[in-house]
């Protein structure tokens, strides 16, 4: 990964860490209590912001990847994974390697 992309990635990781800490603090402050609708909206917006930043991270990392692994950065319509490139990256990489071997790339 180029130094410029790596620098952006590190900055975004720091922002996401702070965002996650804020989301967690809000969630813990209302643990066991009914959450007011306005606070639900705040949490939804913060969580969506985190999702969008992660999507942006994928988009800046994708050009730096080996082309055969670029599929790992494609947008997902399913439930967002807990990890940036999915919850089972080693299996995805193995599957991609097997596909590449099968088609002779």
Residue, then its C-alpha position, 0 to 999 in steps of 0.5 A: x500500500x502506498x504511503x499516501x493511502x496508508x496515511x489516509x487509512x490510519x487517520x480514518x481508523x483513528x476517527x472510527x475508533x473515536x466514533x465507536x467510543x462515542x457510540x458505546x458511551x451513549x449505548x452504555x448510558x441508557x443500558x436497561x432504560x427505554x431510549x428516547x426517540x431522539x437518542x435513537x435517531x442520534x445512534x442511528x446517524x452515528x452508526x450510519x456514519x461509521x458504516x459510510x466511513x468504512x465504505x470509504x476506507x474500502x474505496x481508497x484501499x481497493x486501487x492499492x490491492x492486487x487485482x485478484x483481491x479487489x473483489x473483497x472491497x466491493x460494496x455489500x448489500x448484506x448486513x455489514x460485517x464486524x471486520x472491514x473485509x468481512x468476518x472470514x477473510x482467510x476463507x474469502x482469499x482461499x476461495x479467490x485463489x481457487x477460482x484464479x487457479x481454476x480459470x488459469x489466471 
